[in-house]
Amino acid sequence: MTVSSSALNVARRKAELARAAEDTADVLVVGGGITGVGVALDAAARGLSVTLIEAEDLAFGTSRFSSKLVHGGLRYLATGDVATARESALERHLLMITIAPHLIRPLGQLLPFSPAVTLRQRTAGAVGMALGDLLRIRAGTPRTVLPAPKPVSAMTARRLAPALDPRGLRGGMLSFDGQLVDDARLVVTVARTAASLGARVLTRVRALALRDDGATAEDAVTGERAEIRARVVVNATGVWAGGLDHGIDIRPSRGTHIVLDARDLGSPQVALTIPHEGSISRYVFALPQQHGRVIVGLTDEDAPGPVPRVAEPTESEILFLLASLNRVLTTPIARDQVRGSFAGLRPLVDSGTDATADISRRHLVTASASGFVTVLGGKLTTYRRMAEDAVDLALQLRSLSAPPSRTSSLRLVDRAVQAPTEPIAEGIDLCAAEVAYAVREEGAMTADDVLDRRSRVGLVDLERERAYAAVETIVTQTLAELD
């Protein structure tokens, strides 16, 4: 059995965890979401020695619960945040053209001119799409990758989104954005790319305390504790960052999605963009996904109190998303047609505003009073820039010498799994070879890792139940082969 230099698995984890407890890395990164793995990759690509520790699994937190868009910042234009929109458009360009074209495809987004969408909303949407296209041009993204926005007829709108109510439909505006194959896969791919450059990526290793020269950590598998030393430390733990850096005031915002069967919406070819009632800056999106699904989201609700291990959608949020979608459909989607739901917590920096929807999505990179770097805020699309800024500050803080970031021109590694067509269970779009690959190459250690983060079968409870036993058997067999 051969594995690649980018392989993450239990054998590599065991060996690298032992070495991490013995030597001193240039950079210790705490957190295995998109920000943390981005920091690990940026540092490793500069030739620095890197150790990353993650308390759970890669993409365990917020990073796997996004809308799975690599977007150009239309919403930020609507709120006047031109700088964030410009940064989003540039990072989208780099991802789609250079960094991860194998993980992203263009996705049409249709703003329907339905009776439920006011003239003010239609106008604001059309103007925003035009301004977004100017940012696309400025970023250098060709129209062969992201076509220009254009008006479409009612007939075309219904061909692209067959569930639209034809009564009073006056066509719509069609624009294009980037869509990830999957957000959790992006995290794993960035981690594997960092590993290929020598970074140690250690999951199920929890940081108990951070210092300017390392961390006290605990191996969740064995319960053993170790001191991991580094010249500089980066706290990239997202909504949990305040637990390690008490100088940061985080205001979590819950973003909820529901999962529908694409056939219930006529198997749409584009995403639907539906303005909130009375708003020109907030939208609900119905986004076609792999495995014959559509996800509908998302909410932006305050989530005060202790941070849960996994956030849960509320019933009121689910009903809100359904009601927003049903405003433009011929046949309303009923509550019992919702096949699954999920929620993520955005790690927003509290700015004292009344609502989390009004908090800027700009990221924050700062030095803590204890001497380590904390990075949080931002969004999935701009992870690379967040990571670059965090490593720049880390180097400055410790007067370390390293070349400038090179991740803007560094392509992420690809997947090399050959997937036979035979599924592991009836109606499940997952085969045995993919499960084994997740364990050998992508760091999966349990059936949950495979179902919930290496594939997204777990987003639908019934499918998860049907697949679990078969996945668990393959995971166990593959782990034994690696031992």
Beta strands, then each sheet from edge to edge (+ up, - down):
strand 1: 24-30
strand 2: 50-54
strand 3: 69-70
strand 4: 104-112
strand 5: 150-152
strand 6: 172-180
strand 7: 200-203
strand 8: 205-211
strand 9: 214-219
strand 10: 225-235
strand 11: 250-261
strand 12: 271-275
strand 13: 283-289
strand 14: 293-297
strand 15: 301-302
strand 16: 340-349
strand 17: 363-367
strand 18: 373-377
sheet 1: 7+ 2+ 1+ 10+ 9- 8+
sheet 2: 7+ 2+ 1+ 10+ 18+ 17-
sheet 3: 3+ 6- 4+ 12+ 13- 14+ 11- 15+
sheet 4: 3+ 6- 5+
sheet 5: 3+ 6- 4+ 12+ 13- 14+ 11- 16+
end
